[in-house]
Amino acid sequence: MRIQLMLTLLLLPLTIGFFERAAIASPIANLLLIPWISFVTLPVALLGLLAVVAFGESASWLVWLAGDSLLVALEPLGWLTNLIQVRE
């Protein structure tokens, strides 16, 4: 998490230089979504891929579960975006 924060701060001048502004929600979203995708979505998706190869379509529910974990992750992101837009 420290590396992520350091990279965000180091890239901030470059982001402002290219886009003439910086998103407030981006670091907050990254703090929430990177661990979720790393520890939930990706392992379940890889396990689902292996299970489908090994057991066929009967294991496709794991791939479906990985997709739903992305929907769960995107819900707070929508709230965060709406909150930031209201305050700007």
C-alpha positions in Angstrom: 0.0 0.0 0.0 2.9 2.4 0.6 4.3 1.7 -2.9 0.9 2.5 -4.3 0.7 5.8 -2.4 4.2 6.7 -3.4 3.6 6.1 -7.0 0.4 8.1 -6.9 2.2 11.1 -5.4 5.1 10.7 -7.8 2.8 10.6 -10.9 0.7 13.5 -9.7 2.7 16.2 -11.4 2.8 14.2 -14.7 -1.0 13.7 -14.4 -1.6 17.4 -13.8 0.8 18.3 -16.7 -1.1 16.1 -19.2 -4.7 16.6 -18.1 -4.5 19.9 -16.3 -6.1 18.5 -13.2 -6.0 15.5 -10.9 -8.8 13.2 -9.8 -9.4 13.2 -6.0 -11.3 9.9 -6.2 -8.5 8.0 -7.9 -6.2 7.3 -4.9 -9.2 6.4 -2.8 -10.6 4.0 -5.4 -7.2 2.4 -5.9 -6.9 1.8 -2.1 -10.2 0.0 -2.2 -10.1 -1.8 -5.5 -6.5 -3.0 -5.9 -6.6 -5.3 -2.8 -10.1 -6.5 -3.7 -9.1 -7.5 -7.2 -5.8 -8.9 -6.1 -7.1 -11.1 -3.2 -10.6 -11.9 -4.3 -11.4 -11.5 -8.0 -8.1 -12.7 -9.6 -7.7 -15.9 -7.4 -11.3 -16.9 -8.0 -11.0 -16.2 -11.7 -7.9 -18.3 -12.0 -9.4 -21.1 -9.9 -12.4 -20.9 -12.1 -10.3 -21.2 -15.3 -8.5 -24.2 -13.9 -11.7 -25.8 -12.8 -13.4 -25.3 -16.1 -10.5 -26.9 -17.9 -10.4 -29.8 -15.4 -14.1 -30.4 -14.9 -15.9 -28.7 -17.8 -18.8 -26.4 -17.7 -20.0 -27.8 -14.4 -17.4 -25.6 -12.7 -18.3 -22.4 -14.7 -20.0 -21.0 -11.6 -16.5 -20.0 -10.3 -16.0 -17.8 -13.4 -19.5 -16.4 -12.7 -18.5 -15.7 -9.1 -15.3 -13.9 -10.2 -17.5 -11.7 -12.5 -19.9 -10.9 -9.6 -17.0 -10.0 -7.4 -16.2 -7.2 -9.9 -19.8 -6.0 -9.6 -19.4 -5.9 -5.8 -16.2 -3.9 -6.2 -17.7 -1.4 -8.6 -20.6 -0.5 -6.3 -18.6 1.5 -3.8 -16.7 3.1 -6.7 -20.0 4.4 -8.0 -20.8 5.9 -4.6 -17.4 7.5 -4.5 -17.8 9.0 -7.9 -21.2 10.4 -7.1 -19.9 11.9 -3.8 -17.0 13.6 -5.5 -19.1 15.0 -8.3 -21.6 16.5 -5.9 -18.9 18.3 -4.0 -17.1 19.8 -7.0 
